[in-house]
C-alpha cells in the first residue's frame, strides 16, 4: 500500500494516480487500521491519498486524472466538498473507483 500526500506528489506519483483503477482518499484524523477497515485488505499496488480537510472533489479528481481541469469537474457536478464519513464512486466510462474516508470532527 502506498500513502501519498496531495501536496507532495512527484511526476511518478501522478503517473501512478492517473493509471490506477481505484484510489482511496483520507481526510482528518485517521489511523492505518481505519484504512484497512473501510477500504478492505489493501495490496501493495493500492494507492491512498492524504488530502487537507478543506479540499473539494474537483481538485482531487483533476489530480487523480479523472478530469482534465477543475472546470470540467465542476461542470460535471463535482465542485462540492467531500462529505463526512465514507463515500465511494465509480467515475467515467472505464468505471474507475474512488473512495473517500473523511474523519473530520
Secondary structure as GFF3:
##gff-version 3
##sequence-region A 1 105
A	DSSP	beta_strand	2	5	.	.	.	ID=ss1
A	DSSP	three_ten_helix	6	8	.	.	.	ID=ss2
A	DSSP	alpha_helix	11	19	.	.	.	ID=ss3
A	DSSP	beta_strand	22	28	.	.	.	ID=ss4
A	DSSP	alpha_helix	32	39	.	.	.	ID=ss5
A	DSSP	beta_strand	47	50	.	.	.	ID=ss6
A	DSSP	alpha_helix	57	63	.	.	.	ID=ss7
A	DSSP	alpha_helix	70	75	.	.	.	ID=ss8
A	DSSP	beta_strand	85	91	.	.	.	ID=ss9
A	DSSP	beta_strand	96	103	.	.	.	ID=ss10
###
